[in-house]
Amino acid sequence: MDVRRRPVKPFYSSKDDVSAGEPLKPHKQIQQVSSPKASDALPLPLYLTNGLFFTMFFSVMYFLLVRWREKIRNSTPLHMVTFSELVAMVSLIASVIYLLGFFGIGFVQSFVSRSNSYSWDVEDENTEQFIIEEDSRRGPCAAATTLGCTAVPPPPVRQIVPMVPQQPAKVALSVAEKPAPIITPAVSENDEEIVQSVVQGKTPSYSLESKLGDCKRAASVRREALQRITGKSLEGLPLEGFDYESILGQCCEMPVGYVQIPVGIAGPLLLDGREYSVPMATTEGCLVASTNRGCKAIFASGGATSVLLRDGMTRAPVVRFATAKRAADLKFFVEDPLNFETLSLVFNKSSRFARLQSIQCAIAGKNLYMRFSCSTGDAMGMNMVSKGVQNVLDYLQNEYPDMDVIGISGNFCSDKKPAAVNWIEGRGKSVVCEAIIKEEVVKKVLKTEVASLVELNVLKNLTGSAMAGALGGFNAHASNIVSAVYLATGQDPAQNVESSHCITMMEAVNDGKDLHISVTMPSIEVGTVGGGTQLASQSACLNLLGVKGANREAAGSNARLLATIVAGSVLAGELSLMSAISAGQLVKSHMKYNRSSKDVTKASS
């Protein structure tokens, strides 16, 4: 089923011979026929009828108000009416019916006629569409509407031609000139009308999925319209080979394609007695290779161990009272153990997996910030905790009617921002991961010395970060590994901000021969259900790690395991990068793995 405009039907002159097979001449003037209106059925002139009923409406309304006021003063029942009052009420009802009917019908007619002038008709696919083109109107097309237009000699007479997308002309370019990107219509003739409507602003781009009922087709139409509006080519941004149905309503709005990010594998990472092949989506050369070397060193030393310290997603609404005393009263009420049990029951009704753990309050004048923390199963849990918080706020509104809820989030959470509260209290999963790297592995695999690593860690990750005033950044490059694993497994990449909070510690053990290394990460925010984890590529990476979906036997165990894998991968990345810096190999390795080996001189010529 195609969506097209209603075909234009030209008016032909009676003097022309229709059977001659020549183009027929339309009339020079076409009389516009106005659509009938509701006022056409009135026997009296419009202004007289309107004046009559307006006068009737206001006069009888004034009369009835005066009479009712007298009855109230004299304590006369209102239901006892005289004949004149009865006539007045009938006149009032008649005038109201006229005014509502007349102006209501006029409004509906104007709205329907206006929408019909821009509506699309649904026709068969075999119906041809024609427009009348005049040679005087042919000319250079605007870049904002149609791209690739070329100058065409004007036709000698008016012609009726089918409306098809114009193809870009081949222009001879000199060697010195740089060819501009040529944009060719990527949509079929059936979609050309819709593209034009989007370009002209008649059809909102965001509504294409609902109008067309085909997400792939909507992305193609939106992409072509964007190229025509901006005059820029999207060649190189792939469109085919992606399931656009899977992102509808949950991952991305108004798609025009997808970005390709290569996925590399680091490992095997030996963590808690199990081996993991860690997928890393990145465009930074040397990152996967470096993390892989760290995994090799950990594996050769017997593996790493991890401990989950805390698991709780947070949301902190902000409420306001008239006085600071009232805000303090609510703080004491919320922190009371007996009241907390009641609030927990209210909170936990929002989900099968949401379980309220604690409420931490902070006051700023008459404003109160309440930081709710709860377990969220295998989901990352932002939406889950937000629903529970809303339930508690509705309950507290009954107990404290003077409470003014300013916002469901007051940044005391704190989400996607570096904050000391996350560094100290934790958010999401708090994990510590450690390993003891043997002396021979440090020398043969990492190409450095234990003492050099310990000294570098103190001066770089600890002292250097303190000199910079770092907040949770006492590490070499934890965010590199966190971002790569997040992109590969469908996590929210913006939460890399607090998830990369990490302190890396190194110490010589076993009489200074071996190296003890650990990473402590208090805010790893991950999930294995919901969001981008449901996409095919990201779901495959989760399946590779053995944490795909929800764990039916122990709710939340898959997400917790993923958090420990992230920490273990960071441990490997920290170990390898610090060794490269200690051995003076950082620049050399990046020049080898992070630079193109192509001969750019030949490419430029």
ZAMARGU-4260 file (C-alpha; in steps of 0.2 Angstrom, whole numbers, plus 5000, padded with zeros to 4 digits):
<rodrens>
0) 5000/5000/5000 | 5007/5016/4994 | 5004/5033/5002 | 5003/5047/4988 | 4995/5063/4985
5) 4979/5064/4976 | 4982/5066/4957 | 4980/5082/4949 | 4965/5082/4936 | 4967/5096/4923
10) 4952/5105/4916 | 4952/5103/4897 | 4944/5115/4884 | 4929/5109/4874 | 4937/5115/4858
15) 4951/5103/4859 | 4951/5086/4851 | 4953/5073/4864 | 4957/5059/4852 | 4970/5068/4843
20) 4984/5062/4855 | 4991/5079/4858 | 4993/5087/4875 | 4977/5097/4880 | 4977/5115/4885
25) 4970/5119/4902 | 4959/5134/4905 | 4968/5149/4909 | 4957/5153/4924 | 4950/5140/4936
30) 4936/5146/4947 | 4938/5142/4965 | 4922/5134/4972 | 4921/5137/4991 | 4915/5123/5002
35) 4898/5125/5010 | 4897/5132/5027 | 4884/5130/5041 | 4878/5148/5039 | 4872/5144/5022
40) 4856/5136/5028 | 4851/5152/5038 | 4836/5161/5031 | 4842/5178/5038 | 4858/5187/5035
45) 4872/5181/5046 | 4875/5197/5056 | 4856/5199/5061 | 4855/5181/5067 | 4871/5182/5077
50) 4865/5198/5085 | 4848/5192/5089 | 4855/5176/5098 | 4869/5186/5107 | 4856/5199/5113
55) 4845/5185/5119 | 4858/5176/5128 | 4865/5191/5138 | 4848/5198/5142 | 4840/5182/5148
60) 4856/5178/5158 | 4855/5195/5167 | 4836/5193/5170 | 4838/5176/5178 | 4853/5182/5189
65) 4843/5196/5196 | 4828/5185/5199 | 4839/5172/5208 | 4847/5185/5219 | 4831/5192/5225
70) 4825/5174/5229 | 4840/5171/5239 | 4838/5187/5249 | 4820/5183/5252 | 4823/5165/5256
75) 4812/5159/5242 | 4815/5142/5235 | 4824/5142/5218 | 4814/5128/5210 | 4798/5139/5212
80) 4798/5148/5195 | 4786/5160/5187 | 4780/5160/5169 | 4792/5174/5164 | 4807/5165/5172
85) 4802/5149/5163 | 4802/5158/5146 | 4819/5166/5150 | 4826/5149/5154 | 4820/5141/5138
90) 4827/5156/5128 | 4843/5154/5137 | 4844/5136/5132 | 4839/5140/5114 | 4853/5153/5113
95) 4866/5142/5120 | 4862/5128/5108 | 4863/5140/5093 | 4879/5148/5098 | 4887/5131/5102
100) 4880/5123/5086 | 4884/5137/5075 | 4902/5141/5080 | 4906/5123/5084 | 4901/5117/5067
105) 4911/5132/5059 | 4926/5127/5069 | 4925/5109/5064 | 4922/5113/5046 | 4937/5124/5045
110) 4948/5111/5054 | 4942/5097/5043 | 4944/5107/5027 | 4962/5113/5032 | 4967/5095/5036
115) 4960/5088/5020 | 4970/5100/5010 | 4986/5092/5016 | 4980/5074/5019 | 4987/5059/5009
120) 4976/5047/5000 | 4979/5029/5000 | 4978/5022/4983 | 4983/5006/4973 | 5001/5004/4968
125) 4997/5004/4950 | 4989/5022/4951 | 5001/5034/4941 | 5004/5051/4949 | 5006/5066/4937
130) 5010/5085/4940 | 5009/5099/4927 | 5026/5107/4924 | 5028/5124/4916 | 5044/5129/4907
135) 5044/5146/4916 | 5045/5137/4933 | 5059/5126/4929 | 5076/5132/4936 | 5090/5128/4949
140) 5083/5119/4963 | 5086/5124/4981 | 5099/5113/4991 | 5087/5112/5005 | 5074/5103/4995
145) 5082/5093/4981 | 5100/5088/4978 | 5108/5083/4962 | 5097/5094/4950 | 5104/5099/4934
150) 5099/5112/4921 | 5087/5105/4908 | 5082/5114/4892 | 5064/5120/4894 | 5050/5111/4885
155) 5042/5120/4871 | 5025/5117/4878 | 5017/5112/4894 | 5019/5094/4898 | 5011/5081/4909
160) 5026/5071/4916 | 5027/5058/4930 | 5034/5064/4946 | 5050/5054/4949 | 5066/5058/4959
165) 5078/5068/4949 | 5095/5059/4946 | 5111/5069/4949 | 5121/5074/4934 | 5139/5068/4930
170) 5150/5084/4931 | 5167/5084/4924 | 5180/5089/4937 | 5197/5095/4935 | 5212/5087/4943
175) 5214/5102/4955 | 5196/5102/4961 | 5190/5091/4975 | 5174/5082/4970 | 5160/5086/4981
180) 5149/5071/4988 | 5136/5066/4976 | 5119/5061/4985 | 5108/5050/4975 | 5090/5046/4981
185) 5090/5031/4991 | 5071/5029/4992 | 5059/5022/4980 | 5047/5032/4969 | 5033/5027/4981
190) 5042/5035/4996 | 5047/5051/4986 | 5031/5059/4991 | 5034/5056/5009 | 5052/5062/5008
195) 5046/5078/5000 | 5033/5080/5014 | 5046/5078/5028 | 5058/5091/5019 | 5044/5104/5018
200) 5040/5101/5036 | 5022/5094/5033 | 5026/5078/5041 | 5036/5077/5057 | 5052/5066/5056
205) 5048/5058/5073 | 5031/5051/5067 | 5037/5041/5052 | 5037/5024/5061 | 5019/5026/5067
210) 5013/5032/5050 | 5022/5020/5039 | 5022/5005/5051 | 5039/5000/5045 | 5054/5005/5055
215) 5067/5001/5042 | 5057/5011/5029 | 5055/5025/5041 | 5074/5026/5044 | 5077/5026/5025
220) 5065/5040/5022 | 5071/5050/5036 | 5089/5048/5030 | 5085/5054/5013 | 5075/5069/5019
225) 5090/5073/5031 | 5102/5073/5016 | 5091/5085/5006 | 5088/5097/5020 | 5106/5098/5026
230) 5114/5096/5008 | 5127/5084/5016 | 5129/5066/5011 | 5128/5051/5024 | 5137/5039/5012
235) 5147/5028/5024 | 5134/5027/5037 | 5127/5010/5035 | 5108/5008/5034 | 5106/4990/5029
240) 5109/4975/5040 | 5101/4982/5056 | 5085/4977/5066 | 5077/4994/5068 | 5062/4986/5076
245) 5072/4981/5091 | 5076/4999/5096 | 5059/5006/5094 | 5053/5014/5110 | 5068/5008/5120
250) 5085/5012/5113 | 5086/5026/5100 | 5073/5038/5092 | 5073/5044/5074 | 5087/5033/5068
255) 5095/5036/5051 | 5108/5022/5052 | 5120/5014/5064 | 5138/5016/5069 | 5151/5002/5067
260) 5162/4999/5081 | 5174/4984/5080 | 5174/4972/5094 | 5190/4964/5100 | 5192/4950/5113
265) 5204/4950/5127 | 5208/4935/5137 | 5206/4922/5143 | 5204/4932/5160 | 5206/4919/5174
270) 5194/4926/5188 | 5188/4917/5203 | 5193/4900/5195 | 5184/4903/5179 | 5190/4909/5162
275) 5182/4923/5152 | 5184/4930/5135 | 5181/4948/5137 | 5173/4958/5122 | 5179/4976/5120
280) 5171/4988/5108 | 5183/5002/5104 | 5191/5012/5091 | 5207/5015/5100 | 5222/5005/5094
285) 5233/4995/5107 | 5219/4995/5120 | 5213/4977/5117 | 5231/4971/5114 | 5236/4979/5131
290) 5222/4972/5141 | 5225/4955/5133 | 5243/4956/5139 | 5237/4960/5156 | 5225/4945/5156
295) 5240/4934/5150 | 5250/4940/5165 | 5236/4936/5177 | 5233/4919/5170 | 5251/4914/5171
300) 5251/4920/5189 | 5236/4909/5195 | 5222/4921/5191 | 5213/4935/5200 | 5200/4935/5214
305) 5186/4947/5217 | 5174/4952/5231 | 5157/4961/5229 | 5156/4974/5243 | 5139/4982/5239
310) 5125/4981/5227 | 5112/4995/5227 | 5106/5008/5214 | 5102/5025/5220 | 5089/5039/5217
315) 5088/5055/5227 | 5073/5066/5225 | 5073/5084/5232 | 5058/5091/5242 | 5055/5108/5249
320) 5046/5115/5265 | 5041/5132/5271 | 5054/5131/5285 | 5070/5121/5289 | 5062/5114/5304
325) 5049/5105/5294 | 5062/5098/5282 | 5071/5091/5298 | 5055/5084/5304 | 5054/5073/5288
330) 5072/5068/5290 | 5069/5062/5307 | 5053/5053/5301 | 5062/5044/5287 | 5077/5039/5297
335) 5066/5031/5311 | 5068/5012/5310 | 5050/5009/5313 | 5045/5021/5299 | 5058/5014/5287
340) 5049/4997/5288 | 5033/5005/5282 | 5042/5015/5268 | 5051/4999/5263 | 5034/4990/5260
345) 5028/5005/5250 | 5044/5005/5240 | 5044/4987/5236 | 5027/4986/5228 | 5034/4994/5213
350) 5043/4978/5207 | 5046/4960/5211 | 5065/4963/5212 | 5066/4981/5220 | 5071/4980/5238
355) 5074/4996/5248 | 5090/4995/5257 | 5093/5013/5265 | 5088/5031/5264 | 5101/5044/5267
360) 5096/5062/5270 | 5104/5078/5268 | 5097/5096/5272 | 5101/5112/5263 | 5091/5125/5272
365) 5073/5121/5270 | 5077/5108/5256 | 5078/5090/5259 | 5088/5077/5249 | 5083/5059/5251
370) 5095/5046/5243 | 5086/5030/5241 | 5097/5014/5238 | 5089/4998/5233 | 5093/4981/5225
375) 5087/4979/5207 | 5090/4961/5202 | 5099/4959/5185 | 5093/4976/5179 | 5104/4991/5180
380) 5089/4998/5189 | 5087/5016/5186 | 5069/5015/5181 | 5065/5002/5194 | 5071/5013/5209
385) 5063/5029/5201 | 5046/5020/5202 | 5049/5015/5220 | 5054/5032/5225 | 5038/5039/5217
390) 5027/5028/5227 | 5036/5033/5243 | 5034/5052/5239 | 5015/5049/5236 | 5014/5041/5253
395) 5024/5055/5261 | 5013/5068/5253 | 4998/5062/5264 | 5009/5063/5280 | 5016/5079/5275
400) 5004/5089/5264 | 5015/5104/5265 | 5029/5095/5256 | 5033/5102/5239 | 5041/5089/5227
405) 5054/5099/5217 | 5061/5084/5207 | 5062/5065/5207 | 5081/5068/5205 | 5090/5081/5215
410) 5108/5076/5209 | 5112/5068/5226 | 5111/5051/5218 | 5122/5055/5208 | 5120/5049/5190
415) 5132/5051/5176 | 5142/5065/5185 | 5158/5063/5195 | 5153/5065/5214 | 5161/5061/5230
420) 5145/5053/5237 | 5147/5039/5224 | 5166/5037/5228 | 5162/5036/5246 | 5145/5027/5248
425) 5145/5018/5231 | 5132/5016/5218 | 5127/5001/5208 | 5140/4987/5212 | 5155/4990/5223
430) 5169/4978/5218 | 5187/4975/5224 | 5198/4964/5213 | 5216/4958/5216 | 5230/4947/5210
435) 5248/4942/5214 | 5259/4943/5199 | 5274/4932/5200 | 5292/4940/5198 | 5296/4929/5183
440) 5280/4935/5175 | 5283/4953/5178 | 5300/4951/5170 | 5296/4940/5155 | 5278/4945/5151
445) 5277/4963/5157 | 5295/4967/5153 | 5298/4977/5169 | 5303/4976/5188 | 5291/4974/5203
450) 5300/4989/5212 | 5298/5000/5197 | 5279/4996/5196 | 5277/5000/5214 | 5286/5017/5213
455) 5277/5022/5197 | 5260/5018/5205 | 5263/5029/5220 | 5270/5044/5210 | 5257/5043/5196
460) 5241/5035/5202 | 5241/5041/5220 | 5252/5057/5221 | 5250/5063/5204 | 5231/5061/5204
465) 5231/5070/5221 | 5240/5084/5214 | 5227/5086/5200 | 5213/5085/5213 | 5206/5070/5205
470) 5189/5063/5211 | 5189/5044/5210 | 5203/5045/5197 | 5217/5036/5206 | 5221/5025/5191
475) 5230/5024/5175 | 5216/5021/5162 | 5201/5012/5170 | 5188/5022/5160 | 5196/5014/5144
480) 5192/4997/5148 | 5175/5001/5156 | 5169/5011/5141 | 5174/4997/5129 | 5166/4983/5139
485) 5150/4994/5141 | 5149/4997/5123 | 5151/4979/5119 | 5138/4973/5132 | 5124/4986/5129
490) 5127/4996/5145 | 5124/5015/5146 | 5140/5022/5140 | 5137/5039/5149 | 5138/5030/5166
495) 5156/5027/5162 | 5158/5043/5172 | 5155/5036/5189 | 5158/5018/5184 | 5176/5022/5181
500) 5180/5028/5199 | 5194/5017/5203 | 5210/5017/5214 | 5224/5006/5209 | 5235/4999/5223
505) 5252/4990/5220 | 5263/4983/5233 | 5279/4971/5233 | 5275/4955/5243 | 5284/4939/5247
510) 5300/4947/5252 | 5299/4960/5238 | 5299/4947/5224 | 5281/4947/5218 | 5268/4961/5215
515) 5251/4962/5223 | 5240/4973/5213 | 5222/4978/5216 | 5208/4989/5210 | 5194/4995/5220
520) 5178/5001/5210 | 5164/5007/5221 | 5151/5012/5207 | 5150/4999/5193 | 5133/5002/5186
525) 5128/4987/5175 | 5114/4976/5170 | 5110/4961/5160 | 5092/4964/5155 | 5084/4980/5148
530) 5090/4994/5137 | 5104/4990/5125 | 5107/4973/5132 | 5092/4966/5122 | 5100/4971/5105
535) 5107/4956/5095 | 5126/4961/5095 | 5126/4966/5113 | 5116/4951/5118 | 5129/4940/5109
540) 5143/4948/5119 | 5134/4945/5135 | 5131/4927/5130 | 5150/4925/5127 | 5153/4930/5145
545) 5139/4918/5151 | 5128/4932/5159 | 5115/4935/5146 | 5097/4939/5153 | 5091/4937/5170
550) 5096/4923/5181 | 5081/4913/5186 | 5089/4903/5200 | 5097/4918/5209 | 5090/4935/5204
555) 5104/4948/5201 | 5118/4936/5200 | 5121/4939/5182 | 5123/4957/5184 | 5134/4955/5199
560) 5145/4943/5189 | 5147/4956/5175 | 5152/4969/5187 | 5166/4958/5194 | 5172/4954/5176
565) 5173/4973/5172 | 5184/4975/5188 | 5195/4960/5182 | 5197/4968/5165 | 5202/4984/5173
570) 5214/4975/5183 | 5222/4968/5168 | 5222/4984/5159 | 5230/4994/5173 | 5243/4980/5175
575) 5248/4981/5157 | 5248/5000/5154 | 5258/5003/5170 | 5271/4990/5164 | 5272/4999/5147
580) 5275/5016/5155 | 5288/5008/5168 | 5297/5000/5154 | 5297/5015/5142 | 5287/5006/5129
585) 5271/5017/5129 | 5276/5027/5114 | 5283/5013/5104 | 5268/5002/5106 | 5256/5015/5101
590) 5266/5019/5086 | 5265/5001/5081 | 5247/4997/5085 | 5238/5014/5085 | 5245/5021/5069
595) 5240/5017/5051 | 5253/5009/5041 | 5246/5015/5024 | 5257/5026/5013 | 5248/5043/5015
600) 5259/5051/5002 | 5252/5040/4988 | 5234/5042/4994 | 5236/5061/4994 | 5243/5061/4977
</rodrens>
